[in-house]
Amino acid sequence: MSAAEDNDKRSAAPEGEAGEGAAAVVAAAAAAAVQGDRDDSRDPAFVIVTGMSGAGRSTAAKALEDLGWFVIDNLPPGLLFAMAEEAGKVKLAADKVAAVVDVRSLAFTTDLNAAIEELEGRGVRVRVVFLEASDEELVRRFENVRRPHPLQGDGRLVDGIARERGILREVRANADLVIDTSSHNVHELRNKIVAYFGGEDRPGLRVNVVSFGFKYGLPVDADLVVDCRFLPNPHWVPELRPMNGLDTPVREYVLGQPGAKEFLDAYEEVLKVVAAGYAREGKSYATLAVGCTGGKHRSVAMAEQVAGRLRDRGMEVQVSHRDVGRE
């Protein structure tokens, strides 16, 4: 993934068409809400894709388009409601409309918050997807394509990134789904979008379980983080050191330790309560991070167990192991 995707693939609505054709979701979704024939656990009626420049917004938009979504890129927040109305007029599928909104719109947070409130006030379910990446990765991507950051002005690239983070802080805090693309290429990000939005008829909370190593930093998109460093480390067992938590000997070693089963049982009960709360709050996606020192043995084995238990409860779960292979 590169900054070029976010900066080169923009296709703003032609001038003069913003009120007529630059459009997407309200009348159809509002009518459905009034009729009461939609299940709130299904995919959202209206998705807003936003986040840091260079983090992959265009890749996410293209993935949604490939899934049959109607997507408009580079839309000012003030036009979201007009877009929604137009979608209703042309009878677009109310649960497959998305808008990509970026920080170049003036008064971004105020405009976006007001637009979301207006949509929800008309009965439209709105979900915000926020894409981000580390400063180091964003710098690398912009330098690779030799383009300035849209907010750096006469300053440095890092100044533009810092300014954008400040403007988007509130948006990120209120987002329904945060995806950190620092370690994702274009294909991996696309696969993640497909995993979240590719099955609109499948109800319930969609969960991503990620293992990680504390020595490499916390996953910034995690909703819940648990620490498995209370278990003995297979790294210090010579025959287990070259393996990882996906290998049977390591898995059996980790799960055979005192406290491992008790932890999984207790965490499963916690997740039952959390999942029910997320459902009441209308949250459709959650990322659970399971950590150990290096993200190779304990966290991998335990993450697989957590994912398996959630699947047994009927949840839709995907698993990723962020730091396997880094040692």
Number of C-alpha atoms within 10 A of each C-alpha: 20 22 26 19 19 21 20 9 15 16 11 13 17 9 8 9 10 16 15 12 14 22 29 31 35 29 23 24 28 23 16 17 18 12 9 10 9 13 12 18 17 17 23 24 26 26 22 25 25 28 29 22 30 26 29 32 30 27 21 25 25 17 23 21 16 13 15 13 21 21 22 23 21 23 24 21 27 17 19 28 21 20 25 28 23 21 24 20 14 13 14 19 17 26 21 22 26 30 27 24 21 23 21 14 15 11 11 19 17 13 17 21 15 14 18 22 14 14 22 15 11 17 18 26 23 19 22 23 22 25 25 24 22 16 16 10 17 24 18 15 19 19 15 12 13 11 13 18 23 14 19 16 11 9 11 12 20 16 15 19 21 13 12 21 19 11 14 18 12 13 21 21 11 14 18 19 22 23 22 19 22 19 13 18 13 16 12 13 23 19 15 17 20 16 16 20 20 18 13 13 11 14 16 19 22 19 22 22 23 25 32 29 27 17 12 13 11 14 23 16 20 19 14 14 16 14 16 22 16 11 17 14 20 22 18 9 12 9 11 17 14 13 18 22 26 18 13 12 14 26 21 12 18 25 17 12 11 12 13 16 15 10 13 17 13 10 14 17 11 11 15 13 11 13 20 14 12 15 15 11 9 17 21 22 21 21 23 22 26 30 29 23 19 24 28 30 31 34 31 34 26 25 27 22 16 22 22 16 16 18 14 10 11 12 18 20 21 18 18 15 22 19 21 20 10 10 8
